[in-house]
Amino acid sequence: MGMRGKDFPENVVGSVFTAASSDAIVPPTNHIFVAFTVLAAATFDASGGLIAESATQFANTEDAANDLAAGSETNNEGSGGVQITNSNASFPAGVTIHGRYTEMDLAGGSIIAYYARK
C-alpha cells in the first residue's frame, strides 16, 4: 500500500471538470493539480496534454519521468519510465492518478481534477 501524500486529500481546495474537445485546464494562480479521477476512459493530447510540475518526477506527456538508465538511479529520479502517449496510455474510468500537474488537455474522455495550494 502506498503512502498518502501531503497534498491529497487534506489540502485540496477545489476541483474542475473537463472533457475532450474542451480547452486545456489550468489551476488557479499559486495552485497545482494534485490528482485527477477519470469519469469516462481518458487519453491526453500528445503535446501539452498532461504537463507535470517536474517532468522528470511525475508521469506526463512532455517527457519520460524517471527514465534514467538501470543502475543510475538517484534520490530524486528512478529508471525505466516512459513518456505518456495516446498509443501507450488510456486511463480507464474510476482510476485516480496522483501527481503535481500544471496543465491538462484531454484528447478523449472526461475527468475531474483536484487542485491544492503550492
Protein Blocks (a to p, Z undefined) as FASTA:
>chain_A
ZZddfkbcklpgbdcdddehiacddddehiacfbdcdfbdcdddfehklccfblmlbgcf
kbcehiacehiacfkbcehiacddfkloccdehiacddddfbdcdfedcdddddddZZ
